[in-house]
Each structure stands twice: as C-alpha cells, then as structure tokens.
Amino acid sequence: MGRIENKFKSLRANDEKALIVYLTAGDPSLDITKQLILALEKAGVDILEIGVPFSDPTADGPVIQAASQRSLKSGTTLEGVLKMVAEVRKVSQIPIVLFGYFNPIFAYGVKKFAHAARTAGVDGVLVVDLPYEEAKELRNYTDAVGIDFVSLIAPTTDKARLKKIAADATGFLYYISITGITGTAAPKIDNIKTEVEKIRKVTKLPIAVGFGISKPRQAREIGRFADGIVIGSAVVRMIDENKNNRDLIEIVSDYIINIKKELRS
C-alpha cells in the first residue's frame, strides 16, 4: 500500500477529507518550495501536488502560467525538482504527486524519469496533456515502479470514457469542477455533487475535486460529498504576492490551517 492510499485510508478512519495543495516548484525558488512543503504539512496539508514548470502550460490559468514562467527563469528543471523531492523525503513522508506536462518528461527520458522519480520518493504523477489513449507511453514505466497515475475527469467526460478512465486509474481521481483553465471561475456546488455521485458509481477510488476552490466555505461544502479538495491558484497567488515578505511561510500556513479546519468539521 502506497503513501497516497494510506493517507486516504487514515483520513476515512478519522472521518476527515483530504486537503491537497498545488505548489509550482521553484517559485520563487526550490529552497522556498521545500520550506513550504514542510510547513504546509504541519499546517494540515495531506497530499502535495508539485508542479513541474513548463513553457507552454495550456491547461493552467494566468496565475499558474506566470508562476511557471518565473520558475523557469530562475533555472528550475525536472531534475532539480526530483532532487528537491529527495531532500524532502529525508524528513517527511507526505504523499507527493508530480503535476505537469509530458514534454519535460519525454525530453528527460520516460524510463529514466520513472526510476528517478521512484528513487526520489514521488508517489504519483498527473500529466494533464497525456490523454487516456496515450497514457501507456508513460504508464508502462511508472506502473512498473509503483508510481500512481492520477487521472483527470472533466464535466464533459461521457459515461463510456469515464468507465475506461476509472478502471485504469490509481491513487485517486481528480474531478475538474469547471470547464476551462485553472483559477478563473468559481465552481457550482450542486453541479459538482451530481457529477461526483456519477463517478462513485464506477469506482471505489477516492475522488478529489479541484479548479476554482479558494475559500473555507467552498472546501466545507465540497468536502461533504468528495474525498478531498485541491487548492492551487489561490496558494500560488498568495506566494507571489508575499514572496518578498519574511512572513511568507506563516501567511500561507495560516490560510491552509483555516481551510483544513473546515474539512475536519
């Protein structure tokens, strides 16, 4: 049983929902990303999505696109991100999912990436531009070393495709609560609930909901029927706004503490 499965199992036993947070690795630096990971774990984050910066992040909204560009300008590479994860693993067992695009993985070498990621302590991957039909190109290697392949489900995913994706998914399913790019609209709770109920009929995997979630009340409402919520753009924006503030870590941690409190209530 891997770290992701163990985490959801322990949360269920305590009647809690998972708080999953996205950070763009290397924004504003890999050292600060590492500090944030350790601080956010203490603040209540259950699973971390670590974004590998890419020059053309088409599925991301302007906030994360800008963070990716800043990270690339500071010299962040996939290899550097893996080294940072390995450093985190010396002191933490928090589940870590690498979030990104296939191009950097392909350029690094797919087989090489799978083994390097496993050695570093990566638990899962989420590759937003690798559709179900093409996923084997990566999964042949990540599955073999025990790395979960987290799959996306969109509001536009039809029933037949949903069944196929759910049947092969591992770790958890990530339901995209809105159509379009990240961080640009607020999700409609009733619509999300209906879609999550549909997904539950075809899988026993945990279902996490992301895109557009930023407020404690949203977290509480979605947590009533989902297994977890994902917050990305709100945290990335907060990091950018406070990158020169010596209280950056405390500011982001306080925000997370308030979100997690709602998922425990």
C-alpha positions as CSV (number, residue, x, y, z in Angstrom):
1,M,0.0,0.0,0.0
2,G,1.5,3.3,-1.1
3,R,1.5,6.7,0.7
4,I,-1.5,8.0,-1.2
5,E,-3.7,5.0,-0.5
6,N,-2.5,5.0,3.2
7,K,-3.4,8.7,3.5
8,F,-6.9,8.3,2.2
9,K,-7.4,5.3,4.4
10,S,-6.3,7.1,7.6
11,L,-8.5,10.1,6.7
12,R,-11.5,8.0,6.2
13,A,-10.9,6.3,9.6
14,N,-11.0,9.7,11.2
15,D,-14.0,11.0,9.1
16,E,-11.7,13.6,7.5
17,K,-11.4,14.8,4.0
18,A,-8.1,15.3,2.2
19,L,-6.6,18.7,1.6
20,I,-4.5,18.6,-1.5
21,V,-2.4,21.7,-2.3
22,Y,-0.6,22.5,-5.5
23,L,2.8,24.4,-5.5
24,T,4.8,25.4,-8.5
25,A,8.2,24.1,-7.9
26,G,10.9,26.8,-7.9
27,D,8.5,29.7,-7.5
28,P,10.1,31.8,-6.1
29,S,12.9,29.2,-5.5
30,L,13.3,25.5,-4.9
31,D,14.6,26.1,-1.4
32,I,11.4,28.1,-0.5
33,T,9.3,25.4,-2.2
34,K,10.9,22.8,0.1
35,Q,10.3,25.1,3.2
36,L,6.7,25.5,2.1
37,I,6.2,21.7,1.7
38,L,7.4,21.0,5.3
39,A,5.4,24.0,6.8
40,L,2.2,23.1,4.9
41,E,2.4,19.5,6.1
42,K,2.4,20.8,9.7
43,A,-0.5,23.2,8.8
44,G,-2.6,20.2,7.7
45,V,-2.0,19.5,4.0
46,D,-2.5,15.8,3.4
47,I,-1.1,15.5,-0.2
48,L,1.0,17.8,-2.2
49,E,0.9,18.4,-6.0
50,I,4.3,19.7,-7.1
51,G,4.1,21.4,-10.4
52,V,7.0,20.9,-12.8
53,P,7.3,24.2,-14.7
54,F,6.7,24.1,-18.5
55,S,7.0,26.8,-21.1
56,D,3.5,26.2,-22.5
57,P,1.2,25.2,-19.7
58,T,-2.1,25.3,-21.7
59,A,-4.4,23.8,-19.0
60,D,-3.3,26.4,-16.4
61,G,-4.8,29.8,-15.8
62,P,-2.8,33.0,-15.7
63,V,-1.7,32.7,-12.1
64,I,0.0,29.3,-12.5
65,Q,1.2,30.2,-16.0
66,A,3.1,33.2,-14.6
67,A,4.5,31.1,-11.7
68,S,5.7,28.5,-14.2
69,Q,7.5,31.3,-16.2
70,R,9.1,32.7,-13.1
71,S,10.3,29.3,-12.1
72,L,11.8,28.6,-15.5
73,K,13.6,31.9,-15.4
74,S,15.1,31.0,-12.1
75,G,16.6,27.9,-13.6
76,T,14.2,25.2,-12.3
77,T,14.5,21.9,-14.2
78,L,12.8,18.5,-13.8
79,E,16.0,17.1,-12.4
80,G,16.2,19.9,-9.9
81,V,12.6,19.2,-8.8
82,L,13.4,15.5,-8.3
83,K,16.4,16.4,-6.2
84,M,14.2,18.6,-4.0
85,V,11.7,15.8,-3.5
86,A,14.6,13.5,-2.4
87,E,15.6,16.2,0.1
88,V,12.1,16.4,1.4
89,R,12.0,12.6,1.8
90,K,14.8,12.8,4.4
91,V,12.4,14.4,6.8
92,S,8.9,13.8,5.6
93,Q,6.6,11.1,4.3
94,I,3.8,13.3,2.9
95,P,2.4,11.9,-0.3
96,I,3.8,13.8,-3.3
97,V,2.3,13.9,-6.8
98,L,4.3,15.5,-9.6
99,F,1.9,17.6,-11.7
100,G,2.8,18.8,-15.2
101,Y,3.1,18.1,-18.9
102,F,4.5,15.3,-20.9
103,N,7.2,17.3,-22.9
104,P,9.7,17.7,-20.0
105,I,9.2,14.0,-19.1
106,F,9.8,12.9,-22.7
107,A,12.8,15.2,-23.0
108,Y,14.3,13.7,-19.8
109,G,13.6,10.2,-20.9
110,V,10.4,8.3,-19.9
111,K,12.1,5.2,-18.4
112,K,14.8,7.3,-16.8
113,F,12.1,9.6,-15.3
114,A,10.1,6.7,-13.8
115,H,13.1,5.3,-12.0
116,A,14.4,8.7,-10.9
117,A,11.0,9.7,-9.6
118,R,10.6,6.5,-7.6
119,T,14.1,6.8,-6.2
120,A,13.4,10.4,-5.2
121,G,10.2,9.4,-3.4
122,V,7.5,10.5,-5.8
123,D,4.2,8.7,-5.1
124,G,2.1,9.8,-8.2
125,V,2.1,11.6,-11.4
126,L,-0.6,13.7,-13.1
127,V,0.2,14.6,-16.7
128,V,-2.5,17.0,-17.9
129,D,-1.8,16.7,-21.6
130,L,-1.5,12.9,-21.8
131,P,-5.0,11.6,-22.6
132,Y,-6.1,8.1,-21.6
133,E,-5.5,6.7,-25.1
134,E,-1.8,7.7,-25.0
135,A,-1.0,7.2,-21.3
136,K,0.6,3.8,-21.8
137,E,3.6,5.6,-23.2
138,L,4.4,6.7,-19.7
139,R,2.5,4.2,-17.6
140,N,4.5,1.2,-19.0
141,Y,7.3,2.6,-16.8
142,T,5.6,4.4,-13.9
143,D,3.2,1.5,-13.2
144,A,6.2,-0.9,-13.2
145,V,7.9,1.0,-10.3
146,G,4.7,1.6,-8.3
147,I,4.0,5.2,-9.0
148,D,0.3,6.0,-9.1
149,F,-1.1,7.5,-12.3
150,V,-3.7,10.1,-11.2
151,S,-6.4,10.6,-13.9
152,L,-8.5,13.7,-14.6
153,I,-12.2,13.6,-15.1
154,A,-13.9,16.6,-16.7
155,P,-17.5,17.8,-16.7
156,T,-17.5,16.9,-20.4
157,T,-16.3,13.3,-19.9
158,D,-19.0,10.9,-21.1
159,K,-20.1,7.7,-19.3
160,A,-18.2,5.3,-21.6
161,R,-15.0,7.2,-21.3
162,L,-15.4,7.7,-17.6
163,K,-15.7,3.9,-17.1
164,K,-12.5,3.4,-19.1
165,I,-10.5,6.1,-17.2
166,A,-11.8,4.9,-13.8
167,A,-11.0,1.3,-14.5
168,D,-7.3,2.0,-15.1
169,A,-6.8,4.9,-12.6
170,T,-4.7,4.5,-9.5
171,G,-4.2,6.7,-6.4
172,F,-7.3,8.9,-6.7
173,L,-9.4,10.5,-9.4
174,Y,-9.2,14.3,-9.9
175,Y,-12.5,15.8,-10.9
176,I,-12.2,19.1,-12.7
177,S,-15.1,21.2,-11.2
178,I,-15.3,23.7,-14.1
179,T,-14.6,23.7,-17.8
180,G,-11.7,25.9,-18.9
181,I,-8.4,26.7,-17.2
182,T,-7.4,26.8,-13.6
183,G,-8.2,29.7,-11.2
184,T,-10.6,31.6,-13.5
185,A,-14.1,30.8,-12.2
186,A,-15.9,29.6,-9.1
187,P,-17.4,26.1,-9.2
188,K,-21.1,25.4,-8.8
189,I,-21.5,23.1,-5.8
190,D,-24.8,21.4,-6.9
191,N,-23.3,20.5,-10.3
192,I,-20.2,19.1,-8.7
193,K,-22.2,16.9,-6.3
194,T,-24.2,15.5,-9.1
195,E,-21.0,14.6,-11.1
196,V,-19.2,13.2,-8.1
197,E,-22.2,10.9,-7.5
198,K,-21.9,9.7,-11.1
199,I,-18.2,8.9,-10.7
200,R,-18.8,7.0,-7.5
201,K,-21.0,4.5,-9.4
202,V,-18.0,3.4,-11.4
203,T,-15.1,3.5,-9.0
204,K,-14.0,2.8,-5.4
205,L,-11.1,5.2,-5.7
206,P,-11.1,8.4,-3.7
207,I,-12.4,11.4,-5.6
208,A,-10.8,14.8,-5.2
209,V,-12.3,18.0,-6.6
210,G,-10.2,20.9,-7.9
211,F,-10.2,24.1,-10.0
212,G,-11.7,27.3,-8.6
213,I,-11.6,26.4,-4.9
214,S,-10.2,29.1,-2.7
215,K,-12.5,29.7,0.3
216,P,-13.0,27.7,3.5
217,R,-16.8,27.6,2.9
218,Q,-16.2,26.0,-0.6
219,A,-13.9,23.4,1.0
220,R,-16.5,22.6,3.6
221,E,-19.4,22.2,1.1
222,I,-17.5,20.1,-1.3
223,G,-15.9,18.1,1.4
224,R,-19.4,16.8,2.4
225,F,-19.6,14.6,-0.7
226,A,-16.0,14.4,-2.1
227,D,-13.0,12.6,-0.5
228,G,-10.8,15.7,-0.9
229,I,-10.3,19.1,-2.4
230,V,-7.5,20.6,-4.4
231,I,-6.3,24.2,-4.0
232,G,-3.8,25.6,-6.4
233,S,-4.1,29.1,-7.9
234,A,-5.1,30.7,-4.6
235,V,-1.9,29.4,-2.9
236,V,0.3,30.2,-5.9
237,R,-1.1,33.8,-6.0
238,M,-0.5,34.2,-2.3
239,I,3.1,33.0,-2.6
240,D,3.7,35.5,-5.4
241,E,2.1,38.4,-3.5
242,N,4.2,37.7,-0.4
243,K,7.4,36.4,-2.0
244,N,9.4,39.3,-0.5
245,N,7.7,39.1,2.9
246,R,9.7,37.4,5.5
247,D,6.4,36.1,6.9
248,L,5.6,34.2,3.7
249,I,5.6,30.8,5.2
250,E,3.4,31.8,8.1
251,I,0.9,33.7,5.9
252,V,0.4,30.6,3.6
253,S,0.3,28.3,6.6
254,D,-2.4,30.3,8.3
255,Y,-4.5,30.2,5.2
256,I,-4.1,26.4,5.0
257,I,-5.0,25.9,8.7
258,N,-8.3,27.7,8.1
259,I,-9.1,25.5,5.1
260,K,-8.2,22.3,6.8
261,K,-10.3,23.3,9.8
262,E,-13.4,23.2,7.6
263,L,-12.5,19.8,6.3
264,R,-12.4,18.4,9.8
265,S,-15.7,19.9,10.9
